Amino acid sequence: MRTAKATYNAPKGDNKVVEMGGVTFYDGQEVELNSDDHGHLINKLPGNPHFDIEVGEDDGEKKKRGRPSNAEKAAAEQAAADAAKKEAEAQAAAGQGAKNA
């Protein structure tokens, strides 16, 4: 995923706010973009004279879209069950230590 920082520079006498591709830009304010959600803007804005844009390197990560797989759901449930078990054991150990004191 690539990231970019874009800044809108409004021409004199023009509106100080512009919306493009579902993103609202305010004059002089930096907006962060990523290639997963705004790839079209990252490619388009460098050619627009009213925008300053700094594009970062691609980090190779891709955002996973859609619902989690059954394997991912099972792993999350297992992790939650393990955490609950550890917490119960810790509480039992704390209770046992209080009895011995």
N, CA, C and O of each residue as an XYZ file, in Angstrom:
404
protein
N       0.838     -1.167      0.000
C       0.000      0.000      0.000
C       0.889      1.238      0.000
O       1.814      1.361      0.803
N       0.595      2.127     -0.895
C       1.300      3.406     -0.934
C       0.519      4.433     -0.134
O      -0.710      4.390     -0.072
N       1.245      5.352      0.474
C       0.605      6.460      1.164
C       1.062      7.759      0.521
O       2.126      7.822     -0.094
N       0.252      8.783      0.668
C       0.593     10.081      0.103
C       0.027     11.168      1.000
O      -0.935     10.951      1.736
N       0.640     12.335      0.925
C       0.155     13.521      1.621
C      -0.089     14.579      0.558
O       0.823     14.967     -0.172
N      -1.339     15.042      0.481
C      -1.715     16.025     -0.527
C      -2.186     17.305      0.144
O      -2.899     17.269      1.147
N      -1.779     18.438     -0.420
C      -2.180     19.745      0.078
C      -2.787     20.536     -1.068
O      -2.182     20.664     -2.132
N      -3.983     21.064     -0.849
C      -4.671     21.875     -1.849
C      -4.239     23.324     -1.694
O      -4.238     23.862     -0.587
N      -3.870     23.959     -2.810
C      -3.492     25.364     -2.838
C      -4.500     26.094     -3.714
O      -4.392     26.092     -4.941
N      -5.481     26.718     -3.068
C      -6.569     27.376     -3.800
C      -6.046     28.571     -4.581
O      -5.266     29.365     -4.054
N      -6.479     28.709     -5.858
C      -6.113     29.903     -6.630
C      -6.790     31.138     -6.030
O      -7.816     31.019     -5.360
N      -6.219     32.323     -6.271
C      -6.805     33.558     -5.743
C      -8.228     33.716     -6.248
O      -8.504     33.532     -7.433
N      -9.126     34.059     -5.336
C     -10.515     34.292     -5.688
C     -11.345     33.030     -5.839
O     -12.539     33.109     -6.129
N     -10.736     31.868     -5.649
C     -11.462     30.609     -5.791
C     -11.900     30.116     -4.408
O     -11.479     30.642     -3.378
N     -12.743     29.109     -4.419
C     -13.240     28.513     -3.181
C     -12.077     27.913     -2.390
O     -11.137     27.371     -2.971
N     -12.146     28.013     -1.078
C     -11.083     27.482     -0.205
C     -11.270     26.004      0.115
O     -10.440     25.405      0.800
N     -12.361     25.411     -0.379
C     -12.646     24.000     -0.140
C     -12.964     23.348     -1.475
O     -13.695     23.906     -2.293
N     -12.407     22.163     -1.687
C     -12.711     21.416     -2.900
C     -12.871     19.948     -2.528
O     -12.162     19.432     -1.665
N     -13.816     19.281     -3.193
C     -14.009     17.853     -2.974
C     -13.669     17.130     -4.260
O     -14.112     17.509     -5.344
N     -12.878     16.088     -4.118
C     -12.459     15.321     -5.286
C     -12.351     13.862     -4.883
O     -11.668     13.530     -3.914
N     -13.016     12.999     -5.615
C     -12.920     11.567     -5.359
C     -13.390     11.171     -3.970
O     -12.887     10.202     -3.402
N     -14.348     11.905     -3.412
C     -14.858     11.570     -2.093
C     -14.018     12.091     -0.940
O     -14.292     11.767      0.216
N     -13.004     12.891     -1.229
C     -12.135     13.460     -0.198
C     -12.287     14.975     -0.232
O     -12.248     15.579     -1.304
N     -12.460     15.592      0.933
C     -12.573     17.039      1.021
C     -11.210     17.630      1.349
O     -10.562     17.231      2.317
N     -10.787     18.584      0.533
C      -9.506     19.260      0.728
C      -9.778     20.705      1.112
O     -10.608     21.375      0.498
N      -9.066     21.185      2.139
C      -9.151     22.569      2.565
C      -7.847     23.255      2.197
O      -6.774     22.657      2.275
N      -7.947     24.499      1.800
C      -6.784     25.261      1.351
C      -5.673     25.236      2.401
O      -5.872     25.650      3.543
N      -4.508     24.747      1.997
C      -3.327     24.745      2.851
C      -3.257     23.628      3.873
O      -2.264     23.524      4.595
N      -4.286     22.782      3.959
C      -4.267     21.692      4.941
C      -3.891     20.379      4.270
O      -4.407     20.035      3.207
N      -2.988     19.660      4.910
C      -2.503     18.384      4.391
C      -3.523     17.273      4.667
O      -4.093     17.193      5.755
N      -3.740     16.422      3.663
C      -4.651     15.289      3.794
C      -3.859     14.023      3.482
O      -3.124     13.967      2.496
N      -4.016     13.005      4.334
C      -3.324     11.743      4.088
C      -4.205     10.829      3.243
O      -5.403     10.697      3.493
N      -3.599     10.206      2.248
C      -4.292      9.294      1.342
C      -3.560      7.964      1.344
O      -2.371      7.910      1.657
N      -4.268      6.878      0.994
C      -3.602      5.592      0.807
C      -4.110      4.967     -0.491
O      -5.212      5.266     -0.951
N      -3.299      4.109     -1.063
C      -3.622      3.547     -2.371
C      -4.785      2.573     -2.334
O      -5.400      2.320     -3.371
N      -5.106      2.019     -1.174
C      -6.252      1.111     -1.098
C      -7.561      1.860     -1.277
O      -8.453      1.401     -1.990
N      -7.674      3.006     -0.634
C      -8.919      3.762     -0.678
C      -8.934      4.866     -1.726
O      -9.994      5.206     -2.252
N      -7.773      5.427     -2.032
C      -7.717      6.589     -2.918
C      -6.619      6.469     -3.971
O      -5.935      7.448     -4.270
N      -6.450      5.289     -4.525
C      -5.410      5.081     -5.534
C      -5.574      5.986     -6.740
O      -4.590      6.461     -7.307
N      -6.832      6.226     -7.135
C      -7.088      7.085     -8.291
C      -6.604      8.514     -8.041
O      -6.102      9.163     -8.959
N      -6.747      9.009     -6.812
C      -6.283     10.364     -6.504
C      -4.761     10.439     -6.457
O      -4.167     11.416     -6.914
N      -4.138      9.410     -5.907
C      -2.679      9.406     -5.846
C      -2.092      9.464     -7.245
O      -1.040     10.070     -7.451
N      -2.757      8.844     -8.208
C      -2.274      8.872     -9.584
C      -2.644     10.163    -10.302
O      -1.917     10.598    -11.195
N      -3.752     10.780     -9.932
C      -4.266     11.949    -10.644
C      -3.685     13.275    -10.143
O      -3.392     14.157    -10.951
N      -3.516     13.429     -8.848
C      -3.135     14.718     -8.273
C      -1.766     15.258     -8.681
O      -1.610     16.476     -8.761
N      -0.764     14.410     -8.944
C       0.520     14.996     -9.342
C       0.428     15.869    -10.599
O       1.261     16.756    -10.783
N      -0.558     15.639    -11.460
C      -0.709     16.443    -12.663
C      -1.543     17.691    -12.454
O      -1.706     18.476    -13.388
N      -2.077     17.902    -11.257
C      -2.922     19.055    -10.981
C      -2.072     20.165    -10.364
O      -1.454     19.958     -9.320
N      -2.033     21.341    -10.995
C      -1.164     22.419    -10.483
C      -1.616     23.009     -9.153
O      -0.856     23.752     -8.530
N      -2.818     22.706     -8.703
C      -3.322     23.270     -7.453
C      -3.083     22.358     -6.257
O      -3.554     22.641     -5.155
N      -2.357     21.272     -6.467
C      -2.065     20.337     -5.381
C      -0.572     20.086     -5.286
O       0.120     19.918     -6.290
N      -0.092     20.065     -4.044
C       1.257     19.583     -3.751
C       1.065     18.199     -3.177
O       0.281     18.018     -2.245
N       1.774     17.211     -3.722
C       1.590     15.839     -3.251
C       2.933     15.169     -3.072
O       3.818     15.269     -3.922
N       3.068     14.486     -1.952
C       4.259     13.682     -1.655
C       3.806     12.230     -1.585
O       3.007     11.866     -0.722
N       4.310     11.407     -2.484
C       3.908     10.001     -2.534
C       5.017      9.151     -1.941
O       6.178      9.260     -2.336
N       4.648      8.304     -0.989
C       5.610      7.411     -0.356
C       5.819      6.143     -1.182
O       5.149      5.922     -2.191
N       6.742      5.334     -0.743
C       7.037      4.069     -1.412
C       5.969      3.032     -1.079
O       5.311      3.112     -0.041
N       5.809      2.071     -1.961
C       4.873      0.974     -1.741
C       5.485      0.027     -0.718
O       6.605     -0.448     -0.904
N       4.748     -0.252      0.375
C       5.278     -1.126      1.419
C       4.964     -2.597      1.167
O       5.355     -3.459      1.954
N       4.262     -2.886      0.078
C       3.981     -4.265     -0.291
C       2.766     -4.865      0.388
O       2.325     -5.950      0.010
N       2.214     -4.181      1.386
C       1.029     -4.701      2.068
C      -0.221     -4.383      1.277
O      -0.351     -3.305      0.697
N      -1.127     -5.322      1.260
C      -2.422     -5.091      0.634
C      -3.487     -5.256      1.697
O      -3.453     -6.192      2.496
N      -4.422     -4.343      1.695
C      -5.524     -4.405      2.650
C      -6.444     -5.531      2.242
O      -6.876     -5.613      1.092
N      -6.741     -6.397      3.191
C      -7.622     -7.514      2.901
C      -9.059     -7.026      2.968
O      -9.485     -6.452      3.970
N      -9.789     -7.255      1.913
C     -11.172     -6.797      1.856
C     -12.125     -7.959      2.065
O     -11.769     -9.116      1.840
N     -13.327     -7.646      2.491
C     -14.350     -8.664      2.648
C     -14.404     -9.225      4.052
O     -13.745     -8.740      4.972
N     -15.205    -10.252      4.185
C     -15.394    -10.891      5.488
C     -14.197    -11.764      5.825
O     -13.496    -12.242      4.933
N     -13.966    -11.970      7.121
C     -12.873    -12.873      7.507
C     -13.231    -14.322      7.157
O     -14.399    -14.712      7.173
N     -12.213    -15.093      6.845
C     -12.436    -16.502      6.507
C     -12.792    -17.278      7.768
O     -12.638    -16.775      8.881
N     -13.268    -18.502      7.586
C     -13.599    -19.354      8.735
C     -12.367    -19.644      9.566
O     -12.450    -19.731     10.791
N     -11.219    -19.795      8.913
C      -9.976    -20.051      9.639
C      -9.610    -18.851     10.509
O      -9.165    -19.020     11.644
N      -9.793    -17.646      9.984
C      -9.492    -16.449     10.764
C     -10.463    -16.306     11.939
O     -10.065    -15.908     13.034
N     -11.725    -16.630     11.707
C     -12.710    -16.576     12.797
C     -12.350    -17.576     13.888
O     -12.404    -17.250     15.074
N     -11.977    -18.807     13.486
C     -11.623    -19.846     14.455
C     -10.387    -19.435     15.254
O     -10.333    -19.650     16.465
N      -9.400    -18.848     14.588
C      -8.187    -18.413     15.281
C      -8.510    -17.311     16.286
O      -7.961    -17.305     17.387
N      -9.388    -16.381     15.925
C      -9.764    -15.307     16.840
C     -10.525    -15.859     18.037
O     -10.300    -15.428     19.168
N     -11.425    -16.810     17.797
C     -12.168    -17.422     18.900
C     -11.241    -18.183     19.832
O     -11.403    -18.126     21.051
N     -10.271    -18.893     19.272
C      -9.311    -19.650     20.073
C      -8.460    -18.709     20.921
O      -8.203    -18.979     22.094
N      -8.027    -17.604     20.319
C      -7.221    -16.634     21.066
C      -8.031    -16.038     22.213
O      -7.503    -15.847     23.308
N      -9.305    -15.743     21.974
C     -10.165    -15.205     23.034
C     -10.370    -16.230     24.146
O     -10.355    -15.880     25.326
N     -10.562    -17.503     23.770
C     -10.743    -18.560     24.764
C      -9.475    -18.745     25.594
O      -9.550    -18.919     26.811
N      -8.310    -18.709     24.942
C      -7.041    -18.840     25.663
C      -6.841    -17.690     26.644
O      -6.387    -17.892     27.771
N      -7.185    -16.478     26.204
C      -7.033    -15.307     27.076
C      -7.965    -15.413     28.276
O      -7.572    -15.074     29.392
N      -9.187    -15.876     28.064
C     -10.142    -16.027     29.154
C      -9.658    -17.091     30.145
O      -9.802    -16.931     31.357
N      -9.084    -18.173     29.620
C      -8.575    -19.250     30.472
C      -7.415    -18.752     31.336
O      -7.350    -19.052     32.528
N      -6.497    -17.986     30.726
C      -5.361    -17.449     31.475
C      -5.830    -16.491     32.558
O      -5.301    -16.491     33.669
N      -6.818    -15.680     32.231
C      -7.328    -14.725     33.210
C      -7.983    -15.461     34.380
O      -7.806    -15.077     35.536
N      -8.738    -16.517     34.076
C      -9.381    -17.299     35.129
C      -8.334    -17.964     36.019
O      -8.486    -18.004     37.240
N      -7.271    -18.487     35.405
C      -6.195    -19.107     36.186
C      -5.497    -18.078     37.063
O      -5.145    -18.373     38.205
N      -5.295    -16.878     36.540
C      -4.632    -15.820     37.312
C      -5.503    -15.400     38.504
O      -4.991    -15.155     39.596
N      -6.804    -15.320     38.290
C      -7.710    -14.964     39.375
C      -7.745    -16.068     40.432
O      -7.786    -15.787     41.630
N      -7.730    -17.323     39.982
C      -7.730    -18.438     40.927
C      -6.444    -18.441     41.747
O      -6.471    -18.692     42.952
N      -5.327    -18.163     41.097
C      -4.044    -18.108     41.806
C      -4.031    -16.952     42.792
O      -3.491    -17.082     43.891
N      -4.613    -15.833     42.417
C      -4.667    -14.671     43.325
C      -5.561    -15.004     44.516
O      -5.250    -14.626     45.646
N      -6.661    -15.702     44.278
C      -7.554    -16.096     45.367
C      -6.875    -17.094     46.290
O      -7.054    -17.021     47.506
N      -6.107    -18.015     45.749
C      -5.390    -19.016     46.532
C      -4.337    -18.344     47.389
O      -4.131    -18.725     48.541
N      -3.663    -17.335     46.826
C      -2.636    -16.621     47.591
C      -3.257    -15.845     48.746
O      -2.634    -15.712     49.799
N      -4.457    -15.338     48.572
C      -5.139    -14.593     49.628
C      -5.543    -15.540     50.769
O      -5.532    -15.134     51.931
N      -5.900    -16.792     50.456
C      -6.289    -17.762     51.483
C      -5.073    -18.143     52.335
O      -5.192    -18.322     53.547
N      -3.903    -18.266     51.694
C      -2.694    -18.693     52.394
C      -2.101    -17.578     53.262
O      -1.295    -17.853     54.151
N      -2.485    -16.341     53.017
C      -1.890    -15.208     53.749
C      -2.460    -15.035     55.121
O      -2.056    -14.127     55.846
